[in-house]
Amino acid sequence: MLPVNPQGHPGDLDDYDLKDTNPQLGEQWPNGMGYGGRGWMSGERFTSTYDLVEQMFYLYVRVVKAKDLPLSSITGSCDPYVEVKLGNYKGRTRHFEKKMNPEWNQVFAFSKDRIQASMLEVFVKDKEMIGRDDYLGRIVFDLNEVPTRVPPDSPLAPQWYRLEERRSTGKVRGQIMVAVWMGTQADEAFSEARHSDASSVYGEGVFNIRSKVYVSPKLWYLRVNVIEAQDVVPDDRNRLPEVFVNVQVGSQVLKTKTCSSPTTNPLWNEDLVFVVAEPFEEQLLITVEDRVHQSRDIMLGKTILPLNIFEKRLDHRPVHSRWFNLEKYGFGVLEADRRKEHKFSSRVHLRVCLEGGYHVLDESTLYISDQRPTAKQLWKQPVGILEVGILGAQGLLPMKMRDGKGSTDAYCVAKYGQKWVRTRTLLDTFNPRWNEQYTWEVYDPCTVITLGVFDNCHLGGDEKQHVGTAARDSRIGKVRIRLSTLEAHRIYTHSYPLLVLHPHGVKKMGELQLAVRFTTLSLANMIYVYGHPLLPKMHYIHPFTVNQVDNLRYQAMNIVAVRLGRAEPPLRKEVVEYMLDVDSHMWSMRRSKANFFRIMSLLSGMISVSRWFGDVCKWRNPVTSVLVHILFLILIWYPELILPTVFLYMFLIGLWNYRFRPRHPPHMDTKLSWAEAVHPDELDEEFDTFPTSKSQDLVRMRYDRLRSVAGRIQTVVGDIATQGERYQSLLSWRDPRATALFIVFSLCAAVVLYTTPFKVVALLGGLYYLRHPRFRSKLPSVPSNFFRRLPPRTDSLL
């Protein structure tokens, strides 16, 4: 199976916007159509929690078990399996060897839209190693007589049926327990059912196409405070050791600094922080090492500690420290050595605890979906409910080649808080219709739900894309929705563009259709949350450094990816990394430009106000200038009106902007991301590996380009520093004449301001600044000339 290089839809430059949709949401049971009145419910509509998806009807067949099956006349045994047949669709259970009373408990689902037969046949067969399988019997169901079940009704009880001969001429030996009913995707059997449209999947692929709900592992920060060590004896008794401590938890390794002076009783008092997950599978490995050379360290002792012996801390109160004996490296081979070690042992002083008051960050803080601390005792009550109906996708591009044509086997993953959901995989379709609904509790509305669409490359038999290369599920696109941008109790039905940045540019891979509803539970709790800190209080009492946050987030992401990869079906590492934006911190010229223009758009408002005020001062519009003068005089005469006027102005602006409020959630913006006008070489650089895998000449060219950009940034930073140093030199006497003039001016200003009412000073100053251009000079003002003559420290730079 070879990967297809997906090309964007032609003419998609104007097709990157969000689109309104009008799906038929909720239950719509047929009345007097399709199957008979017994087979379909007639009467009032039953309520259900599946009101954000389109109703999809399925014929469910649960094959439970069989008994008293006849033995084969040839082999004298029975290897039974069941085949469920509906028209051209067949489903088959696994077979058991030499078992006359097998239990399968498997469910088959047939989509109503594809049913073209009126009879359902269930065959019991005996698997033969050579030749055709033996026919043991069958049962037949008339679809007009199949009952309908709607949750929350109890599941339909399976019944025993006597097997019949092929031509229904009589009964044969053996019985089978089966349940057959009509239902929807709200049925509990939906997620475990073997669907008729996935009959070509076999082996491990059967599990890889099912829908699944995952829960992220419970993550803790493990804080190891390495205080000191005692009686550390080096191998060379003629020298004092230069000691440091190496701490390892799983694949995470951190070291303390080497003790400042060689000693046998070193002191560090350093904090090392790790990420661990329940259940605690790793152990804490402490090794004390001696740096005998710049490139050589010798282990002097070690101890291995299980994580479940340490205290779980909920706040900043200190935990008790403990001494741990160090096992001498190489001891334990001889009994005499072991006795000697117990008599005299080095030891290390540690304060170790599991931090329950922090939220372990496993995703970018820009798109955080959960802010609760690890300890459940510290959780607040939820403030709302988030419901998402994943309806389907449209216009997906072919992601791989199968049988000489393009194909896509799409599934959708949604992540919010600790709960991940995965829809079932729909095979070989560019317009999949999942219609699955999921619910999350919301503890903070200022969070983001992330949904990604992927192509399943693990369907059995196609596990290798290239020789020696494991298949990876391809990313089709991603959607983020910030809950705080949603109106409460409103259903948003939109089609979101799936945009992916490729080395050759941004591509639209299709559209994802969603129905989203955010329900608030308490207005008082919601108001309280907006005044509450974003993260738990431990993040502010004992904050981590920026480097610690980045490293711990990377370790947390790895742990989550490993744990979710063990589930069935596994949520693979490439999927978890894409959903958690693992590479969001990597350098990108495109992202740098996007962030620069975001800053410029913020400053544009201030620049516009300054230009407008400049036009007022220059009397470009005399009416506006006169009105500003009048407003200024009123505020000077009644200064107590200044703050009320400012807040009233903001209130009126807010009311005015309410007319133009966004009518739909925000989505991926190619212009804001600077993805449409990006240079191809900049994209190639963004997709480069770390460390680089490009040629030396290309790397040199990019390095020179980066130097030129950094040079311009360096000039701007230098100009800002120059202005600040000029302010410092006002009173530093670096220029004695300038400082003398300034302090004399300050004394005169103090006397004048003390004797003159503030209203008069403000009035004269304001009128002078707003004076008519006829009374202005084109030359710079005296204060500006004085300030520009002040000495910065640029003359001291090399």
C-alpha positions in Angstrom: 0.0 0.0 0.0 1.7 3.2 -1.2 0.9 6.6 0.3 -0.8 9.1 -2.0 0.4 12.6 -2.1 -2.8 14.5 -1.5 -3.5 17.5 -3.7 -5.9 20.2 -2.6 -9.2 20.8 -4.2 -9.0 23.2 -7.2 -10.1 26.6 -6.5 -10.1 26.2 -2.7 -8.6 29.5 -1.9 -12.0 30.9 -1.3 -13.3 27.7 0.3 -11.5 27.9 3.6 -14.4 29.4 5.5 -16.8 27.8 8.0 -20.1 26.7 6.5 -23.6 26.5 8.0 -25.3 23.2 7.8 -28.8 22.0 8.5 -28.7 18.3 9.4 -31.8 16.5 10.6 -30.8 16.0 14.2 -32.5 13.8 16.8 -34.7 10.8 16.5 -37.0 10.4 13.6 -38.6 7.0 13.7 -40.5 6.0 10.6 -44.2 5.5 10.8 -46.0 3.2 8.6 -43.0 2.7 6.2 -40.2 0.3 5.7 -40.9 -2.7 7.9 -44.2 -3.6 9.4 -45.9 -1.9 12.4 -44.4 -4.5 14.7 -41.0 -4.0 13.3 -41.0 -0.2 13.6 -42.4 1.9 16.4 -45.5 3.8 15.6 -46.7 6.5 17.9 -45.0 9.2 19.8 -41.3 10.0 19.5 -39.2 8.6 22.3 -36.6 10.9 24.0 -32.9 10.1 23.9 -29.6 11.7 24.6 -28.6 11.2 21.0 -30.1 14.5 19.8 -27.0 16.0 18.1 -26.6 13.4 15.4 -28.7 12.1 12.5 -30.6 9.0 13.2 -29.0 5.8 11.7 -30.9 2.5 11.8 -29.2 -0.9 12.1 -30.3 -4.5 12.2 -28.4 -6.0 15.2 -27.8 -9.8 15.4 -26.2 -11.1 18.6 -25.0 -14.6 18.3 -24.5 -15.8 21.9 -23.9 -19.6 22.0 -25.0 -23.0 20.7 -25.5 -26.4 22.3 -26.0 -30.1 21.3 -24.3 -29.6 17.9 -23.9 -32.8 15.9 -20.5 -34.4 15.4 -18.9 -34.8 12.0 -19.3 -38.2 10.4 -15.7 -38.0 9.1 -13.6 -36.5 11.8 -15.8 -37.4 14.8 -15.6 -33.8 16.2 -17.1 -30.4 15.6 -15.3 -27.1 14.8 -18.4 -24.8 14.8 -18.8 -21.2 13.6 -21.8 -19.1 12.7 -22.4 -17.2 9.4 -25.0 -14.4 9.4 -26.3 -13.6 5.9 -28.5 -10.7 4.8 -28.8 -10.4 1.0 -25.2 -10.0 -0.3 -23.8 -9.2 3.2 -22.2 -11.8 5.4 -20.8 -11.8 8.8 -18.8 -14.7 10.4 -17.9 -15.5 14.0 -14.6 -17.1 15.0 -14.6 -20.9 15.0 -13.9 -23.2 18.0 -12.1 -26.5 17.7 -13.7 -29.7 18.9 -16.5 -27.9 20.8 -20.1 -29.0 20.7 -21.3 -26.2 23.1 -19.5 -23.1 21.8 -20.0 -19.5 23.1 -19.3 -16.6 20.8 -21.3 -13.6 22.1 -20.6 -11.6 19.0 -22.8 -8.8 17.5 -23.3 -8.0 13.8 -24.8 -4.8 12.6 -26.3 -4.2 9.1 -27.1 -0.7 8.0 -30.8 -0.2 7.1 -29.8 1.9 4.1 -28.1 -1.1 2.6 -30.6 -3.8 3.4 -32.2 -5.2 0.2 -33.5 -8.5 1.5 -36.5 -9.4 3.5 -35.1 -12.5 5.3 -32.2 -12.8 7.7 -30.4 -16.2 7.7 -28.2 -17.5 10.5 -26.1 -20.6 9.5 -24.2 -22.9 11.8 -21.3 -24.6 10.0 -18.5 -27.0 10.8 -15.1 -25.8 9.6 -13.2 -28.4 7.6 -9.5 -28.3 6.9 -10.0 -29.7 3.4 -12.9 -29.1 1.2 -16.2 -27.2 1.9 -17.4 -26.6 5.4 -20.2 -28.8 6.6 -23.6 -27.4 7.0 -25.1 -28.1 10.5 -28.3 -26.1 10.3 -29.9 -22.6 10.1 -32.6 -20.3 11.4 -34.4 -17.7 9.4 -36.0 -14.4 10.5 -38.5 -12.3 8.7 -37.4 -8.7 9.0 -41.1 -7.6 9.2 -41.3 -9.4 12.5 -38.1 -8.1 14.0 -38.8 -6.0 17.1 -37.4 -2.5 17.7 -35.4 -1.4 20.7 -34.8 2.1 21.9 -32.4 2.9 24.8 -33.0 3.3 27.7 -35.0 0.2 27.3 -33.3 -2.9 28.6 -31.4 -5.1 26.1 -33.4 -7.6 24.2 -33.1 -11.0 25.8 -31.6 -13.7 23.5 -33.7 -16.9 22.9 -33.0 -20.5 22.0 -33.9 -21.6 18.4 -33.9 -25.1 17.1 -31.7 -25.5 13.9 -33.5 -26.3 10.7 -32.4 -28.0 7.5 -31.4 -25.9 4.5 -34.7 -26.3 2.8 -36.8 -25.8 6.0 -38.1 -29.4 5.6 -37.5 -30.2 9.3 -35.6 -29.7 12.4 -32.0 -31.0 13.0 -30.0 -31.6 16.1 -28.7 -28.6 17.9 -29.9 -25.2 19.2 -28.5 -21.7 18.9 -29.1 -18.7 21.2 -29.7 -15.5 19.2 -31.2 -12.0 19.6 -32.3 -9.9 16.6 -33.6 -6.4 16.9 -33.8 -3.1 15.1 -31.9 -0.2 16.7 -29.8 2.9 16.2 -26.3 4.0 16.9 -27.5 4.8 20.4 -27.6 1.1 21.2 -25.0 -0.2 23.6 -24.1 -2.9 21.1 -23.0 -0.4 18.4 -19.4 0.0 19.5 -18.7 -3.7 19.8 -20.6 -4.8 16.7 -19.0 -6.1 13.6 -20.4 -3.9 10.8 -21.4 -5.2 7.5 -19.5 -2.5 5.6 -16.2 -3.7 7.3 -16.5 -7.4 6.3 -13.2 -7.2 4.3 -11.3 -6.4 7.5 -9.7 -9.4 9.3 -7.1 -10.2 12.0 -6.1 -7.3 14.2 -7.8 -4.9 11.9 -11.2 -6.0 13.3 -10.3 -4.3 16.6 -8.6 -1.3 15.0 -11.8 -0.1 13.3 -14.1 0.0 16.4 -15.2 3.1 18.2 -13.7 3.6 21.6 -13.6 5.9 24.6 -10.2 6.3 26.3 -9.2 8.0 29.6 -5.7 9.5 29.9 -3.6 8.0 32.7 -3.6 9.9 35.9 -0.4 11.9 35.9 1.6 13.1 38.9 4.6 15.3 39.3 7.2 13.5 41.3 9.4 16.0 43.2 12.8 14.7 44.4 14.6 17.1 46.7 18.2 15.8 46.9 19.4 17.3 50.2 22.8 15.7 51.1 24.8 12.5 51.3 27.0 11.1 54.1 30.1 9.0 54.2 30.6 8.8 50.4 33.8 6.9 50.0 35.6 7.0 46.6 37.4 4.1 45.0 40.7 6.1 45.3 41.1 6.8 49.0 43.8 9.4 48.3 41.4 11.9 46.9 38.1 13.5 48.0 35.2 12.8 45.6 33.5 15.4 43.4 30.0 14.1 43.9 26.7 14.5 42.1 23.5 12.6 42.2 21.8 11.0 39.1 18.1 10.4 39.4 16.2 8.2 36.9 12.5 7.4 36.6 11.8 5.2 33.5 13.4 7.0 30.6 13.6 10.4 32.4 17.0 11.2 33.8 18.0 14.3 35.7 21.2 15.2 37.5 22.2 17.5 40.3 25.1 19.9 40.1 28.4 18.6 41.1 29.1 19.6 44.7 31.0 22.9 44.9 33.9 21.4 46.8 35.3 17.9 47.0 34.0 16.2 50.2 32.7 12.9 51.5 29.6 14.7 52.9 28.3 16.7 50.0 25.3 19.1 50.2 23.1 20.0 47.2 19.5 20.8 48.3 18.2 20.7 44.7 14.7 19.9 43.4 14.3 17.5 40.5 10.8 17.0 39.0 9.6 14.1 37.0 6.2 13.0 35.5 4.8 9.6 36.6 1.5 7.9 35.9 -0.8 5.6 37.8 -0.5 2.7 38.1 3.2 3.3 39.1 5.1 0.9 36.9 8.5 2.6 37.1 10.9 2.8 40.1 13.0 5.6 41.4 16.7 4.9 40.8 19.1 7.1 42.8 22.8 6.8 42.0 25.6 8.8 43.6 28.5 9.3 41.2 32.0 10.7 41.4 33.4 12.8 38.6 37.0 11.6 38.3 37.4 13.2 34.8 35.5 15.5 32.5 34.4 12.5 30.5 34.3 9.8 33.1 32.0 9.2 36.1 32.3 6.4 38.7 29.2 5.1 40.5 29.8 5.1 44.3 26.4 3.8 45.4 22.7 3.4 44.4 19.3 2.7 45.8 16.1 1.7 44.1 12.8 2.8 45.6 9.2 2.0 44.6 7.0 5.1 43.9 4.1 4.0 46.1 6.1 4.5 49.3 6.1 8.3 48.9 3.6 10.7 50.4 1.0 12.4 48.1 1.0 16.1 48.9 -2.0 18.3 48.1 -0.6 21.7 49.1 2.8 23.5 49.7 3.3 22.1 53.3 6.7 20.4 53.5 6.9 16.6 53.7 9.2 14.7 56.0 12.7 13.9 54.7 14.2 10.4 54.9 17.6 8.8 54.8 18.2 5.9 52.4 21.2 3.6 52.5 23.2 3.3 49.3 24.1 -0.1 48.0 27.8 -0.1 47.1 28.3 -0.7 43.4 29.5 -4.3 42.9 28.5 -5.5 46.3 26.3 -8.5 46.9 28.3 -11.2 45.1 30.0 -12.5 48.2 28.4 -13.0 51.6 31.3 -11.4 53.3 30.9 -8.3 51.2 27.2 -8.1 52.1 27.9 -8.3 55.8 30.5 -5.6 55.5 28.1 -3.4 53.6 25.4 -3.6 56.4 28.0 -2.6 59.0 29.1 0.5 57.1 27.0 2.1 54.4 26.9 5.5 52.6 23.5 7.1 52.7 21.6 9.9 50.9 19.1 12.3 52.4 16.0 12.9 50.3 12.6 14.6 50.5 10.3 12.9 47.9 6.6 13.5 47.3 4.0 13.1 44.7 2.5 16.5 43.9 -1.3 16.4 43.8 -1.8 20.2 43.8 -0.5 20.7 40.3 -2.1 20.2 36.9 0.2 18.0 34.9 0.4 19.7 31.5 0.4 17.2 28.6 -0.8 19.7 25.9 0.1 23.2 24.8 -1.1 25.9 27.3 -2.5 27.7 24.3 -5.0 24.9 23.6 -5.4 23.6 27.1 -8.5 21.5 27.7 -8.2 20.7 31.4 -6.9 22.7 34.3 -7.8 20.5 37.3 -5.1 19.4 39.8 -4.1 15.8 39.9 -5.7 15.1 43.3 -9.5 14.5 42.9 -10.1 16.0 46.4 -9.2 19.4 45.0 -11.6 19.3 42.1 -14.5 21.9 42.0 -18.0 21.1 40.8 -18.5 21.2 37.0 -19.8 24.4 35.5 -21.3 23.0 32.3 -21.8 20.1 29.9 -20.2 19.9 26.5 -22.0 17.7 23.9 -20.5 17.0 20.5 -22.2 15.2 17.6 -19.6 14.0 15.1 -21.8 13.8 12.1 -19.4 13.0 9.3 -17.0 14.4 6.7 -17.3 15.4 3.1 -14.9 15.6 0.2 -12.0 13.8 1.8 -9.0 13.3 -0.4 -7.5 9.8 -1.2 -4.8 9.1 1.3 -3.4 5.8 -0.1 -3.7 3.4 -3.1 -5.7 0.2 -2.9 -6.3 -2.0 -5.9 -5.0 0.6 -8.2 -7.3 3.5 -7.0 -7.2 6.1 -4.3 -8.8 5.2 -1.0 -9.5 6.7 2.5 -10.4 4.8 5.6 -11.3 7.7 7.9 -12.0 7.9 11.7 -12.3 10.9 14.0 -10.6 11.5 17.4 -11.8 14.1 19.9 -9.9 15.1 23.0 -11.2 17.2 25.9 -9.8 16.9 29.4 -8.8 13.4 30.3 -11.3 11.8 28.0 -10.5 10.8 24.4 -13.0 9.4 22.0 -12.5 7.6 18.7 -15.2 7.0 16.2 -15.3 3.7 14.2 -13.4 3.6 10.9 -15.5 3.8 7.8 -13.8 2.0 4.9 -13.1 3.2 1.4 -15.3 6.3 1.4 -14.6 10.0 0.9 -17.8 11.0 2.6 -18.0 9.0 5.9 -21.1 9.4 8.1 -20.2 8.5 11.7 -23.1 10.2 13.6 -21.7 9.4 17.0 -22.4 11.7 20.0 -20.2 12.2 23.1 -20.4 14.2 26.3 -17.8 15.8 28.5 -18.1 17.6 31.9 -16.7 21.2 31.7 -14.9 22.6 34.7 -13.6 25.7 33.0 -15.1 27.4 29.9 -11.8 28.9 28.9 -10.7 25.6 27.4 -10.4 24.1 24.0 -11.7 20.8 22.5 -9.6 19.4 19.7 -10.9 17.1 17.0 -8.7 15.3 14.4 -9.5 13.2 11.4 -7.1 10.4 10.4 -6.7 7.7 7.8 -6.5 4.2 9.3 -3.6 2.2 8.0 -3.9 -0.8 10.3 -6.7 -2.8 8.7 -5.0 -6.2 8.6 -2.6 -7.3 5.9 -1.4 -3.8 5.0 0.7 -3.1 8.1 3.7 -2.1 6.1 3.8 0.9 3.8 7.4 0.3 2.8 9.8 -2.5 3.4 11.0 -2.2 7.0 8.8 0.8 7.8 5.8 0.5 10.1 2.5 2.0 8.9 1.4 5.2 10.4 -2.1 6.6 10.5 -2.1 9.7 8.2 -3.4 13.0 9.5 -6.2 14.5 7.4 -7.0 17.6 9.4 -7.7 19.1 12.8 -10.4 21.4 14.3 -10.2 23.4 17.5 -13.2 24.9 19.3 -12.8 27.2 22.3 -15.7 26.8 24.6 -15.7 30.4 25.8 -16.7 31.5 22.3 -19.9 29.4 22.4 -23.2 30.7 23.5 -24.9 28.6 26.2 -27.7 26.2 25.2 -27.3 26.9 21.5 -26.7 24.1 19.0 -23.9 25.0 16.5 -24.1 23.0 13.3 -21.2 23.8 11.0 -18.9 22.3 8.5 -15.3 22.9 9.4 -12.6 22.9 6.7 -9.8 20.4 7.4 -6.6 22.3 6.6 -3.2 20.7 6.7 0.1 22.4 6.0 2.2 20.3 3.6 5.7 21.0 2.4 4.2 22.3 -0.9 1.6 24.5 0.8 -1.7 24.6 2.7 -4.2 22.0 1.5 -7.9 21.5 2.2 -8.3 17.8 2.9 -12.1 17.9 3.2 -14.7 19.2 5.7 -15.8 17.9 9.1 -19.4 18.3 10.0 -20.1 18.8 13.7 -23.0 19.6 16.0 -21.9 21.3 19.3 -23.8 22.4 22.4 -22.4 23.9 25.5 -24.8 23.8 28.5 -24.1 25.9 31.6 -25.2 24.4 35.0 -24.8 27.5 37.2 -24.4 31.1 36.4 -22.9 31.9 39.8 -20.2 29.2 39.4 -19.5 30.5 35.9 -18.9 34.0 37.2 -16.7 32.6 40.0 -14.6 30.7 37.5 -13.8 33.9 35.5 -12.3 35.5 38.6 -10.4 32.3 39.6 -6.8 31.6 38.7 -6.4 29.7 35.4 -4.2 26.9 37.0 -4.2 25.4 40.5 -2.7 27.6 43.2 0.5 25.4 43.4 1.5 26.7 40.0 1.7 30.2 41.5 3.0 29.3 45.0 5.9 27.1 43.7 6.0 27.8 39.9 8.2 25.9 37.5 10.7 27.5 35.2 9.9 27.8 31.5 12.4 25.1 30.6 10.9 22.8 33.3 7.4 23.3 31.9 8.5 22.4 28.4 10.5 19.3 29.4 7.8 18.1 31.8 5.1 18.6 29.1 7.2 16.5 26.6 7.6 13.7 29.2 3.9 13.8 30.0 3.0 13.6 26.3 5.2 10.5 25.9 3.6 8.8 28.8 0.1 9.5 27.6 1.1 8.2 24.1 2.5 5.0 25.5 -0.4 4.2 27.7 -3.1 5.0 25.1 -1.1 2.9 22.6 -1.7 -0.2 24.8 -5.5 0.1 24.5 -7.5 -1.9 22.0 -7.9 -0.5 19.5 -4.7 1.5 20.2 -4.6 5.2 19.9 -1.2 5.4 18.2 1.6 7.7 19.0 1.4 9.8 15.8 -2.3 10.5 16.6 -1.6 11.5 20.2 1.3 13.8 19.1 -0.8 15.5 16.5 -3.7 16.1 18.9 -1.4 17.4 21.6 0.6 19.7 19.3 3.9 18.2 20.3 5.9 20.3 17.8 4.3 23.7 18.5 7.5 25.0 20.1 9.7 24.3 17.1 11.1 27.2 15.1 9.2 28.3 12.0 9.7 31.4 9.9 6.0 31.2 9.0 4.9 31.2 12.6 7.3 34.0 13.4 5.8 36.2 10.7 2.3 35.3 11.8 3.1 36.3 15.4 4.8 39.5 14.3 1.7 40.6 12.3 -0.5 39.6 15.2 1.5 42.1 17.3 1.2 44.7 14.6 -2.6 44.2 14.4 -2.8 44.8 18.2 -0.7 48.0 17.9 -2.7 49.2 14.9 -5.5 50.4 17.2 -3.0 52.5 19.2 -1.4 53.8 16.1 -4.9 54.8 14.7 -5.7 56.6 17.9 -2.4 58.5 17.9 -3.0 59.5 14.2 -6.5 60.7 15.0 -5.2 62.7 17.9 -2.4 64.1 15.7 -5.1 65.2 13.2 -7.0 66.9 16.1 -3.9 68.8 17.2 -3.2 69.9 13.6 -6.9 70.9 13.2 -7.4 68.8 10.0 -11.2 68.8 11.0 -12.0 72.0 12.9 -15.3 70.7 14.2 -13.7 67.6 15.7 -10.9 69.7 17.2 -13.4 72.1 18.8 -15.4 69.2 20.3 -12.2 67.7 21.7 -11.3 71.1 23.3 -14.8 71.3 24.9 -14.6 67.8 26.3 -11.1 68.5 27.6 -12.3 71.7 29.4 -15.2 69.7 31.0 -12.9 67.0 32.2 -10.5 69.6 33.6 -13.3 71.4 35.4 -14.9 68.2 36.7 -12.0 65.7 37.1 -14.2 63.3 39.0 -15.9 62.6 35.6 -12.8 61.2 34.0 -13.0 57.5 35.1 -16.8 57.3 34.7 -16.5 58.7 31.2 -13.9 56.1 30.3 -16.0 53.2 31.5 -19.2 54.5 30.0 -17.4 54.8 26.7 -16.2 51.2 26.9 -19.8 50.1 27.8 -21.2 51.9 24.7 -18.5 50.5 22.5 -19.3 47.0 23.8 -23.0 47.5 23.1 -22.3 48.8 19.6 -20.0 45.8 18.8 -22.8 43.4 20.0 -24.4 43.8 16.6 -21.3 42.5 14.9 -20.5 39.6 17.3 -19.3 36.4 15.7 -22.2 34.1 14.8 -20.1 30.9 14.7 -17.1 29.5 16.5 -13.6 30.5 15.2 -11.8 28.1 12.9 -8.3 27.7 11.3 -7.5 30.9 9.6 -5.0 30.6 6.8 -4.4 34.3 6.5 -3.8 34.7 10.2 -1.5 31.7 10.1 0.4 33.2 7.2 0.0 29.9 5.3 -1.2 31.2 1.9 1.7 33.5 1.1 4.5 31.5 2.6 7.6 30.8 0.6 8.2 27.1 -0.3 11.7 27.1 1.2 10.3 28.3 4.5 7.8 25.5 4.5 10.6 23.0 3.6 12.5 24.4 6.6 9.5 24.0 8.9 9.1 20.3 8.0 12.8 19.6 8.4 13.7 17.1 11.1 15.6 18.1 14.3 18.5 17.9 14.0 18.5 18.8 10.3 18.7 16.3 7.6 19.3 18.8 4.7 22.4 19.4 2.7 25.2 21.6 4.0 24.7 24.3 1.4 21.0 24.6 2.1 21.6 24.7 5.9 24.2 27.5 5.3 21.7 29.5 3.2 19.0 29.2 5.9 21.5 30.1 8.6 22.5 33.2 6.7 18.8 34.1 6.3 18.2 33.6 10.0 21.2 35.8 10.8 19.7 38.6 8.7 16.3 38.4 10.4 18.0 38.2 13.8 20.1 41.3 12.9 17.0 43.3 12.3 15.5 42.1 15.6 18.8 43.0 17.2 18.7 46.5 15.9 15.1 47.1 17.2 16.0 45.7 20.6 19.1 47.9 20.7 17.0 51.0 19.9 14.6 50.2 22.8 17.6 49.7 25.1 19.0 53.1 23.9 15.8 55.0 24.9 15.8 53.3 28.3 19.4 54.2 29.0 18.7 57.8 28.1 16.1 57.9 30.8 18.6 56.4 33.3 21.2 59.0 32.4 18.9 61.8 33.4 20.1 61.5 37.0 23.2 59.3 36.7 25.6 62.3 36.0 27.0 60.5 32.9 26.5 63.9 31.2 27.1 66.3 34.2 25.7 69.3 32.3 22.5 67.5 31.2 22.0 66.1 34.7 22.6 69.6 36.3 20.1 71.2 33.9 17.5 68.5 34.7 17.7 68.7 38.4 17.4 72.5 38.3 14.4 72.1 36.1 12.9 69.6 38.5 13.4 72.0 41.4 11.7 74.8 39.5 8.8 72.5 38.4 8.3 71.4 42.0 8.0 75.0 43.2 5.6 75.9 40.4 3.4 72.8 40.8 3.3 73.3 44.5 2.1 76.9 44.2 -0.2 76.5 41.2 -3.5 74.5 41.3 -3.4 71.3 39.4 -6.4 72.2 37.3 -4.5 75.3 36.0 -1.4 73.3 35.1 -3.4 70.6 33.3 -5.5 73.3 31.5 -2.4 75.2 30.3 -0.6 72.0 29.3 -3.5 70.6 27.4 -4.2 73.8 25.5 -0.6 74.1 24.6 -0.5 70.5 23.3 -3.8 71.1 21.3 -2.7 74.5 20.0 -3.5 75.5 16.4 -0.8 74.7 13.7 -0.4 78.4 13.2 1.3 78.5 16.6 3.4 75.4 16.0 7.0 75.0 14.7 8.1 72.3 12.3 11.3 71.9 14.3 11.5 69.3 17.2 10.4 70.6 20.7 12.9 71.6 23.4 12.2 68.5 25.6 12.7 66.2 22.5 16.0 67.8 21.6 17.2 67.6 25.2 16.3 63.9 25.5 18.0 62.9 22.2 21.2 64.5 23.5 21.4 62.3 26.6 24.2 59.7 26.4 23.2 56.0 26.1 25.7 53.2 26.7 26.2 52.2 23.1 29.7 53.8 23.1 30.7 51.1 25.6 29.8 48.2 23.4 32.5 46.2 21.6 
